Amino acid sequence: MAGIRVVWTDFGGVLTPPVEEDLARVAAAAGVPVEALLGAIERVAGSRGPLEALELGLITQHEWGRLVDAELRPHVSRVDLGELGAHWHAGRVFNRELYDGLVRAAGGRPLGLLTNTIAEWAPHRAAMIPAGVGFDRVVNSHQVGVRKPQPEVYALAERAFAATPAECLLVDDLEVNCAAARERGWTAIRHTDNADTLGRVRGALG
């Protein structure tokens, strides 16, 4: 672990509140039960992850919204789900405490952002990130066409800093993403709360 020289962090659920809160906020705006909305999303996704097609840029947000609206019936959304990003980010706050803690813990090591995200969400994300926050490299799934937990996205992250797997550390809120990173030889820490995560990051970096 002493050889770690690059720190990567996820965005949603790590540098923001839990993703479950975002889904609940969208359901409340839509005026439908969370379970109904999640069920419609999962039916549209099929065998993929709930937002995977969006995160890979395989479908536009507006087309996705049309399909989810159709699957919601007999429920009717009172908002345009083709504007998912606006509702997902409404009132969403940036976890500045964790970000600052990661920068301090990194101790001069580069900090990268490795995230499954959606093209149409870029302006919403930019609006919520405070001044002075930045990343040395950013790997967005919709731009590179692969996403966590696919091994190819970790390989891209390694190449971004000419690093070996053993030199990389990931902070992520999903165990499946952490497990995939560990399988490549990364150190991975599943985020639960700021104090626990920062303590474990500091321990891993020595």
N, C-alpha and C positions, 0 to 999 in steps of 0.2 A: 504493500500500500504506500510505502514511502516514495514509490516511483510515480505516483499520480502527478500529472502536470497540467491537466485540462479539466475544468469543471463544466458540466453541461446541466442545464435545468429545463424542465418542462415549463409550460405557461399555465394553461387552464388547470385549476385544482391545486396548483403549487404557488404560483405568483398571483393567484386569484382565490376567492373562496371556493369551497367544493363545487364540482360540476353539478351535483344533485341540486344545489341551490339555484343554479342557472336554469335547469330544466323546470323546476318548480315555478320560477318567475315567468317563464314562457307560458306554462300551462295556465297560470293565473291571468296573464294578459289575454290569452286565448279564450278564457272562460270555460275550460274543459278540465276534467280530472287528469291528474298527472299520469295515472295508469292508462287512461285512454290515449293520451298523447304519445306516451312511450310505446304502447302497443302499435299505434299507427306508424311510428318511426321504424320500429323493428320489422313490420310487414313490408315497408318500402325497401328496407335494407336487405331483406332476404337473408342469405347466408353471410353477408358482410357485417362488419361492426356497424352500430347504429348510424354514425355519420361518416362512415368510411368513404362512400362515393363522393361526398362533398370534400372530404379532406384530401382526396387524390385528384380532385379537379375533374372527375368523370361526369359530373352533372352540375348544372348551375343551381344556385340557391332558389331561383324562381321556379325552375322545373321541379326541384325537390319539394317545394312548398305546395305546388299543385298536386303532386302525388300523395303527400301526407294529408292534405285536405280531403282527398277522395277516400282515403283509408279511415279517416276519422268518423265518417258517417255511421250512426245517425247524429253524432255530435257535430256542431258547426262552430268553427273558430271565429271569434269576433275580431281577430286581427289577421293581417296578411302574413301567413307563415313563409311566404317567399321573401320576407324581410326578417328572417330568423335572427340574423346578426344584430339587428337593432334591438330586438326584444331580449336576446341573450345577454347583451351588454348593458341594458338599462339598469343603472344603479350599481353596476359591477365595480368593485374597487381593487386597486393594485396592492399586493402584499409587499409594501415597501420595507417592512421590518425584515422579512425573509431575504429580500433582494440585498439589502445593505449587509445583512449577516453573512450571506454567501460571498459577497465581495470581500469582506474582512477575512472570512475563513480562507478564501482562496489565496490570500497573501501575495498578490501579484500574479498568480496564475491566471490565464485567460478564462473568461466566463462566457460560455456559448448558450444559445437558446435552441433547443431541439424539440420541435413541437408539431403535433398533428393539428393543422388549422385549415381554415377555409378562405379562399381568395377574397370573397366579398366582405370578410370580417376585418381586413387590414385597416381600414380607416377607423373602425370602432376600437380596435386594439391600440392604434396609435394615439387616439384621443384619451385613453385611460392611463397610459404610461406617463408617469410624472417626468418633468424636466430633470435632466441629470442622470436618467437611467439609460443604460446602453449595454450592448453585448458585443463581444469581440467577433463572433460569427453567429449567423442565424441560419438554421436549416428548417424551412417550412415544408411540410408534406406536400401541399398543393403545388409548390414550385418544382419539387424534385421528382414527384410522381411515385414516391414510396413513403411509407409511414411506419411508425412504431406499431407493433413489435417486429416488423420485417427486418431481417439482418442487414439488408442493403442500406437502410437509412443510418444504421450505426457505422457501417463502413464509410459512408459519405462523411459522417461527423469526424471519424478518425482522420480521413484525408484532409479535412478542412484545416487541421493543425499539424499534419504530418506526424500523427501520434499513433502509437500502438494501442491495442485494446487495454492492456494493463496500465496505460498512462491516462485513462479516461475514467471519470466519475460522473454518474448520472443521478439527479434528484427527480423523481417522478411520483405521481400519486397513484399510478396503476401498477399493481404487482406484475401483471403480464408484461409490461414494458421493462420493468426492472429485471425480471427473470430472463428476458431475451438479451438484455445488456450483459448480465452475468454470464450467460452462456457463451458470449463472445470473449469473455475475459475482463469485462469492465467491473469496476466497483459500482454498485447501484444501491441507492437509499430510497426506500419508499417514504414519501412525505405523509406525515400524520398531523403534526402541529409544529409550529416554528421552533420551540425550544428543543423538542426531541430531534428534529431534522438537523438543526444547526449543531447540536451536540454530537450527533453521529458524523456529520461532515467534518467537523474539527478533529474527531477521533480518527477518521479515515485518512485525513491529510497529515496528521501528526504534528 
